[in-house]
Amino acid sequence: MLERIRLERLKEKVTTAEEAVKLIEDGMVVGSSGFTKAGDSKVVLPALAERAKTENIKITLMTGASLGHGTDGKLAEAGALKKRMPFQVDPVLRSKINSGEVLFIDQHLSESAELLHNKNLPNVDIAVIEVAYIDRDGSIVPTTSVGNSVTFAALAKKVILEVNSSIPEDVYGIHDIYQAEDYPHRNVIPIVAPWNKIGRKTIPLNPDKVAAIVFTDKHDSPADIAEPDEKTSAIAKHILEFFEEEVRLGHLTDRLLPIQAGIGKVANAVLTGFKHSNFYDLTMFSEVLQDSTFDLIDAGKLSFASASSVTVSAECYDRVFGNLQRYRDKFVLRPQNISNTPGLIRRLGIIAINTAIEFDIYGNVNSTHLGGTKIMNGIGGSGDFARNAYLSVFVTQAASKENKISHILPMVSHTDHTEHDVDILVTDIGLADLRGLAPRERAQKIIDNCVHPDYKEELQSYFDRARERGGHTPHLLEEAFSWHIRFNETGSMKKA
């Protein structure tokens, strides 16, 4: 194990998680590695949760994205969290956030590091970073994600390193570590294709900041992979047919443009659909690489993928990290303020496919809140990609919960992505191409193509009556949220 510490003087910093966690004090700002359950703290943060059960300690916790192994929930349950940012998926933490017990900053994933570098957020007191090993110069080799670790390593006053021996040391070289200059001296980020590597292979770290080193051999939490069902398969079919038509019209080629896909079963179904399509030599410029990414590589459909983390099932984890020589020239992991930076998304012409909770008849999208008030997970990187993509696609099922909930409504209860940032809307019913359409045209296109039959007549009636009142974007304000209100009162959005 000590062979993974190649800078001799750091070997004296080795300790237990229980001892290392004593460095964290009440009121501190803690930055932790971890991006969508990959490369996160496996032992130090859980040890903090145990400590918080008997001590009064509350921290502000910043990460790349969500943590695995129920760590967020353990910290929340123990009362260890005062504030959390920028993303989470844990049901226990979600409950604490919605009750007001934990403050949550829901933030574009490209912005956390920027705000820290620009000193618009409190200084990071201590960082907890998972690494494969520590190099001779004190720099660190990340594991299955990069996230915000580069920024935490640079700005934290002290650093605790978790050396994970379950990660093969030949992970060295799959990361592209680049940190843009601070303003006003920022230069162009010289990436013009997903496969361009412009940085170094390790994260720079001043060895004097290393306060403790802890060993672990725990794997990432495996991703929950759901097989495509009838609805997700229908959504995937609509999207693939749309792409085929874009090729026929000469707007795209059979190679498309670099793809970004959010996490979850819909994105997985869409990507899986490419296996049986005529598209080839595809590339990705995304945030998270899922099982479907490596399935497409194995099928010869995907030639290269760029992201900030690898979040896969246990089977795919063994396949990839047990055979890194086979895959290492096929993907790269970057800091999230590079993988999600708006300028690169616009330059590369990304096709962005993300999931909506609901959208309205004009194309405004809610990605984060139920009933307008209760957060689910967070906006993640969908906003980074939606506003800047060549094509901004949002998908959701038309109706759910025995069709008691319509996901297309007169007005969304919370807006994450305005109609100006949305090009294509897709449900299992159909697809609406909103490009070049005025609000009244968008509304009719969405009603015609995307709405579940149980709700189509009522939504058409709403739009018809709103048009009679006039306006560029016609609404009946007294009815705009009536479907949400009806659901809260009766358990269904349908009229009695």
N, C-alpha and C positions, 0 to 999 in steps of 0.2 A: 504493500500500500504506500509506503513512504517513497517508493520509486516514482510516484506520481507528483512528488514535490521535488522539482529539479533545481530549485534554488535552495542550497543547503541551509542557509540561515533561517529559512521559514519553517524548517522541520520542528523547531522548538515551539511553534505556535499550535501544534496539534493538541486538541483537547476533546472533551465530550460535548454533545449538544447541550446538555444541562448546564455545563460550565460556560459555554459560549453565550448562551441566552442571558446570562447575568449581565452582559454588556449592554443589553437593551433596557432602557429606563423609562419610567412613566413619562408620557408627553412627547417622546421622541418621534421623529419622522423616519420611517424605515422603508428602504427601497429593496425589493426582492426580485430576483430573476423569476421567469415563468411567463409563458405566453400560451394561453389555451391549453392548460394542463401539461405543457411540455417544458422541461428544463427548470422546474420550480423547486423551491426549498422542500426537501423531503423530511428533514429532521429538526432543523432549528426552529422554524415557525411552529410546528406541532409542539415542540418543547416549550415555546413561549405560551401556547394555549394552556398547557398543563400548569405552568407557573402562575398564569392569570387566574386559575381556579382558587388560589389561596392568597394571592397578592392583588392589591389595587394597582393595576397597570393598564393604561390605555395608550395605544399608539395610532398614528396616522400611517396607513400602509399603502404604498405605491408599488405597482407591479408593471409588467408588460400588458398582460390581460388576466384571464382567470387562472386559478391555481387548482391543482389536482388533489386527490386523496382526501377530499373533504376538509382541507386545511382552512379555507375561508369559514366554513361552518363551525369548525372547532374553535377558531379565534373569536367568532361572533358569539357563540354559546358561552364561552368563558368570560365574555365582557372585555376582551382585550383590544377591541377596535373602537376608536373614536371616530375616525374618518377613513374612507376607502376610495381608491381611484385606480385606474380609469375604467375597469370592466370587471364583471363577476358573473357567475352562473349558479352559485350555490343556493339551494332553497332555504337553508337556515339563515344565511346572511341576507338573502332577499327579504325574508320576513322581518328581520331586524331593521333593515333599511326602510321598509314600508311602514313600520310602526314608529319610525323616528328615533330608534335607539342608536343606530349607526348612521352617520352622515355619509352620503355617497356623491361623488363628483363623476357624472357620466360624461366622458370626454372623447373626442376624436382621438384615435390611437396614435395618429401622427404628431399630436400636439404636446403630450406629456413631457417628453424630453426637451422640446423646444422651450416650454415654459420654465423648466428647471434651468436650462442654460441661460435664459434671459432674466433669471432671478425674479420671476413672477410667481413662484411657488416657494414655500419655506425650504431651507436647506435640508438635504438628506443627512441625518445624523449618523446612520449606520446602514450599510447594504449587506444583504445576504444573497450570495451568488453561487449557483451550482456550476461546477467546472469538471471537465474530464481530467485535466491535469494543469499544473503550474509550470510554466517554462523557465528556462535558466535565467532569463532576464526579469522574471517576476510577472510577466504577462500571463494571461489566463486563456485557456481553450474552453469555450462554452460547450454545452452538450446539445440538446435537441431543440433549443431555441436561443435567440439572441435578445429579442424584445427590447427593453430599456436598459439592459445590463451595461452597455458601453457608457451610458450617461451616469448610471449609479456608480460605476467603478471610478469614473473621472471626478465626480462631485461629492461623493460621500466622505465624511470625516474619517470613518473607520469602515473596515470591510471584514465580514465573516465569509469564508469560503467553504462550501460543501463540495468535497471531492468525491464524485460518484464513480466507483470502480466498476459499476455494471456497464458503463459506456466504454466502448473500445477506444484505445488511444489513437487509432487511425481515423477517428472523427476529425482529427487535425486536417484542415484544408477544405472542409465543406462550408466554412463561414467566410463571409466577405465583410470585414469590419472597417467601416468608413464613418467618420464623424465630420459633418460639415462645419465650416468655420462659423464663429459667432458673428452676429451682425455688428457693425455695418460692413464687414469684410468677407461676406460669404461669396464663394465662387460657384461656378456651375458644377453640378453633380454629373460627372461624365459617363452616364449610363445611357446608351442608345439602343440597347437590346437586352432582354432578360438575362442572357448568359454573360454579359460583361462583368468582370470582376475588377474592382477599382481600389480595393483596400488591402488590409493585412489579414493574416489568418488567425491572429490572436487579439484579445482585448488588452490594451495597455493598462497597467496598474502599478502604481507606486508601491513597492513592497513594504514601505514603512507604514502604510495604512492598514496592512493586514493585522487584525487583532486576534483572530482565531481561525483555526482550520479544523474542520470536522469531516470524518469519513462516513460515507453511506454506500450502500449497494442496491438501493431501491429503484425500481423502474418507474417511469412515468405512469400516471393513471391511463389505462387504455381508453381509446375513444369509443363512444357508443355508436356502433355502426348499425343502422336500420336498413334492411333491404328495401328497395323501391317498392312502393305499394301502388294501388290503382291511381290514386291522385297524383303522387309524385311522378309516376311514369307518364301520366297525361301531360303534366307540366313540361317534363323533359321533351316529350314528343312535339309539343307546340313550339318550344324554343328551337329545336333542331330543324323543324320545318321552316321556321322564320329565317334561320341562318342559310338554309339551302336556297331560299328565295332571294336573299341578299346576294348570294353568289351568282344566281341566275341573272340578276339585274346588274351585275358588275360592280356592286358596292364593296364586296369582299372576295377573297380568293378561297380556295379549299383549305388553305392554311389558317384562315381567319386572321385575327389579331391576338395579342396576348390576352389570356383569360384570367379574370379574378372571380373566385366563387367563395361565398361565405360558407360557414360550417353548417353541418346538419344534414338531415336526410334528403331535403330537396336539392341542395347543391350536389350531394353525392349522387343522386339519381340523374341529374343533368350531366355531370361529368361521365358517369357510367354509360350514358346514352351515346357518347362519342365513340365508344368501342365498336359499335355496330353501324357507324355512319361512314360517309365517303370522305370525311375530313381527315387530314394527315399532317404530319410535321407540325403539330400544335405546340404552343408554348404557354406558360403561365407566368404571370407576375402578380402574386397574391400575398396573403398574410399567413395562411396555414395550408400545409400540404397534408391531405387526407389519404385514406386507402385508395380512393379512386385515382389519385394522382399517380401512384406507383403501379396501379393496374393498367393505366393508359401507357405508362412507360414500358411495361412488360409486353403490352399488346402492339408496341411499335407505333402508337398514335401520337404520343407526346415526346418531344425531343428534349425539352428543357423546362425546368420549373424553378422560379425564384420566390422566396417567401421569408417569413421571420421565424417559423417553427414547423416542426413535424409532429402532428397529433394523429396517431393511427391506432388501430386495434392491436392486440397482443400478437396476433399472427403476422400482421404486416410489419410490426416493430422488429420481430425476429428476422423476417425476410430481408428488411432493409439494413438494419444495423449488424446483422450476422453476415451480410454480403456487401459491405460498403464499397469494395472495389468495383462491384458491378454497377453501382448507382452514383458514385461520387462525382462523375463528370456530367450527371444529368440534373443535378439540383444544387442550389446554394441557399444559405440562410443569412439574412442581413438584419441589422438593427431596424426596429419598426418605424423610426423616423426616416428611413430610406425606403423600406418596402411599401410604406403608405404615403410617401411624400407626394403632394399634389402635382408638382411640376413634372415628375417622372411619369405619373399616371397619364397626364395630358400628352406628354411627348411620345410615349410608347403607344398611345391609342388603345387603351385597355377596354376590353369588353367586360363590364362588371355585372355580376349576377348575385343579388342579395335578397334576403328574405324580409318580408313585411309581416307585421301583425295584422294590419288593416290598411286599406287605402280608400280614398273617397272618389266621387265621380269626376273630380277635376285632376286627379293624379297626385294629390298630396299623400305622403306615406308616413305611417306610424310604425316604427321599428322597435319601440322600447316599452311602451306603457299599456297596461290593460285598463280599460275604462278611463283613460286619461290621467290616472293618478298613481297606479301601482306599477312600479318598474318590474320588468322581467330580468333582462341581463344588462343591456346597455347598447349604445349606438355602435360600439366597436369601431371598425374601420369602414363601415358602409358609407358614411358621409364623406370620408376621404376619397373614396372611389366614385361615388355617385355623381358628385358635382363636376368631377374632372375627367370622367371616362369618355371614350369615343361612343360607347353605347352604355346607357345606364338602365339595367333590367332589374325589376323587382318582382318577386314571385310569392304567392300564397295560395292556399286553398280557397275556393269560393265561399264555402260554408263549412261549419264544423259542429261538434257536439250534437249529433243527430239533426243537423241543419238548424239548430236553434240560434246559432250565431252566424251572421253574414259578415264576411271580411271585406265587403265593399259596401260603403255607407254614404249617406248624404254629406257628412263632414267627419273627418277623423277626430278622435278625442284628444290626440296629441300629435304634433307635427315634428318629425325629425328631418324629412326630406321634402322640400316644397315641390310643387308641380314643375318648377323651372329646372329641377335636377333629375327629372324622371323621363326616360324615353319610351320604355316598353314595360307594360304591365301584363303579367301572366297568371292565370289560375288554371285549375284543372278543366274549366269550361272552355277557355280560349285565350287568345292573345290580343292585346290592343297596342298598336303602334301609334304613339302620340306625337311623333315628330311632325312639326309643321302645322299642327292643329291649334286653333283658338280654343279658349275654354269651353264654349258651347259645343264645339266639334269633339273635343276630348270626352266630354261627359257622355255624349251619345255613343261614341265608339266603345267606351268602357261598359256602358249599360248593355249594348248589343253583344259584346264579345266575352265579357268576364263574369257576369253576375249569375249566381245560382238561380235556377228557374223559380224557386219558392219566393224569391225577393225581387224578381225582375219587374213585375207589374207595379209594385209599390214604389220602386226606385224611379221608374219611368214617370209615374204620377207626380212624384216630388219634383223631378226636373221640369216637367211640363208646366206645373203650377208656378215654379220659381221663375221660369222664362217669362211668364205673363206679367210678372212684376218688373221685369227688366233688369238691367245691370250687365256689366261685362262678365262677371262670374256669378250667375243668379243663385240666390239661396233664399230659403224660408227660415229665418233665424229662429222662429218659435218652434220649428220642427227639426232643426239641424241635428240635434242630439237626442231626438225622441226615440231612436232605435236603441241607443245605449240605456236611456232611462227605462224603457220598456223591459229590457233584459234584466236590469237591476230589480225591477218590481215583480216580474213574472217568471224570470228564468228563460225567456225566449225573446228574440227580436221580432218574431212573427206577430202580426196583428191577430187578436183573438178571432 
